[in-house]
């Protein structure tokens, strides 16, 4: 009898922990944006400080590990370039990767580290906003990290830093060029769990 009672108690404790885990929110949506700065010249062109943003969906499949995917845009303006004066090099496309988040002991904060693949392209736009060149989509990568600051049980701020790298070959006025689009960005985001 004692064995049966012990088994029932263990089963109830185990079942309770399973149901408690199910009430934790595993999905989320994040919007982030901020200034960006190139870490290398784009085909010999010096660029100015740019800006970008991302919209990301998150799914946490383990207590501290999840996946994320979304769409992003970043622009780096240039006063003088091989494509003319007052142009912008814009990176747009998709991101898909892993997100590791862990609480910082006793602070209520968490840190996060992300690694992702990109499927992006680089558009060159003139001062009038017309696209004068498009590299087509290709693969790149993203590395990011930062802090999660909870606002309440559903909302949090996600300030951090990210690095994107994308290399695409294109032909401009009969000349083949390798555009290495690499930048560091300071991002401030807001995320909601659901």
N, C-alpha and C positions, 0 to 999 in steps of 0.2 A: 504494500500500500504506500509506504514511504517513497519507493522508487517511482510509482505512478504520479504521486503528488509532486515530486521533484521534477519529473519530466514535464508535467503540465506547467509548472512555474517557469521552467527554462523556455518552453515553447512560447508562453505569453510574453516573457521578456524579449525573446528574439523577434516575435511578431510585432511587438510594440516598437522596437528599434527600426524595423523595416518600414512601418507606417510613418514613423517620425521622419525618416529620410525622405519619404515621398512628399511630405509637406514642404520641404525645402525647395526654393525656387531655383530652377536649373536653366531657364532661358533668360536672355537679356538683349537689350538694344542699346547701342551707344552712338552718340554723335560727338565727334571731336574735331578740333581745328586749331590753327595757329600759324605763326611765322615759320619760314623754312630758309635754309641757307645751303647753297651748293658746296660740296666738299671737294669738287674737282671742276675744272673747266669743261664746258660742253663743246667738244670739237674746237678747242682753242678760244672759246668765247667766255669772257668774264660776265657773270650774271649778278644781278642785284638780289637783295632779300626778297623772297617771295612769300606766298601764303597757300594754305591748302586745308582740306577737310576730308573726313571719312564718315561713312555711316556703316556700322557693323552690327551683325547679329551674333550672339554668343550662345553656346550650349555647353554646360558643365556636365561631363559624364563621370567624373570622379570628384572627391571632395575638394581637390585643389587644381585639377586639370580639366581643361575644356578645349573646344574648338571655336574658331570665329571665322566669319566670312563677311564680305561686304564690297563696297565700291568707294573709290577715293579719287580725288582731284588735287593737283598741285601745280602751281605756276611759278616759273622763275623768269623775270623780265631781264632783257639785255638792251643796253643803249646802242651798241654797235655789234654786228655779227655778220657771218657769211651770208645770212638771209636778209640783210638790210639793217636799217636803223629802227629802234623802238619796236622790237619784236618780243614775244613771249614764247618760252618753251613750256608746254603744258603736258603733264603726265596724267593720264586718266586710265582707269580700269579697275580690275578686281583683285581682291586680296583673300587668301584662305590659309589659315594656320592654326597653331597651338597656343593656348594661353595658360600659363601657370600662375596661380594667385595663392598667397600664403599670408596668414595674419602675422602682424608684428606684435610680439608678446606684450600684453598689458596696455597697448596703446589704443585699441579700437580700429587701428588702421591696418591695411594689408599692402604688400608690395606685389607687383605683377611683372612678369617677363613674357615676351611674345616672340615667336619666330614664325615667319609665314612666307609663302610663295606669292608672287605677283603675276598677273596676266594683263599687262598694260601696254599702252602705246604712247608715243610722244608726238604731239602736234606742234607745229610752228605756226604762230599767228602773227600777222602784221599789226600795225598801229590801229587799223580800222576793225580789227577783230576777225578778219578773214583767215581761214586756214590756208596756208601756202605750202605746207608739207605735212605728211602723216607717215610715220614709220610702219604702221601696222602693229598688231599685238604680238607680244613675245613674253618670255618668262624672265622674272627678276626675283628679288627677295626683299624681305623686310625684317628688321630686328627692332624691338621696342621694349621699354620698361618704364615703370613709374609707381605711383602710390594710388591706392583706392581710399577715398575719404567718405565714409557713410554719412548720408544726410538723414536718413530714416531707414525703415526696413526694406524699402523698395528702391530708393534713389541713392546714387553715390557720384561723387566727382572723381575723375580719373586723370589728373595731370601727369605728364610724362614726356619722354623723349623718344623719337623714333628715327631710324635710318632706313631709307629706301635706296635700292640700287637696281637700275635697269639699263641694259645696253642694247641698242637697236641700230641696225644698219639701214641707211636710206640713201636715195639718190636725189641730189638737189642741183638743178641746172647742169645735168650731165656728169656731175662729180659724185662719186660714192663717198659717203661720210659715215663714221661710226659715232653715234651720239651716246655718250656715257652719262646718264642722268642719275647722279648720286647726290643726295642731300640729307641733312639732319634737320629735324623739325621739333620745335617745342610745342606740345599739344596740351590743350585743356579740354577735357571731355566731360560729358554728363551721361550717366548710364541708368537704365531702369531695369529691374529684375521683374519677371512675370512667369 
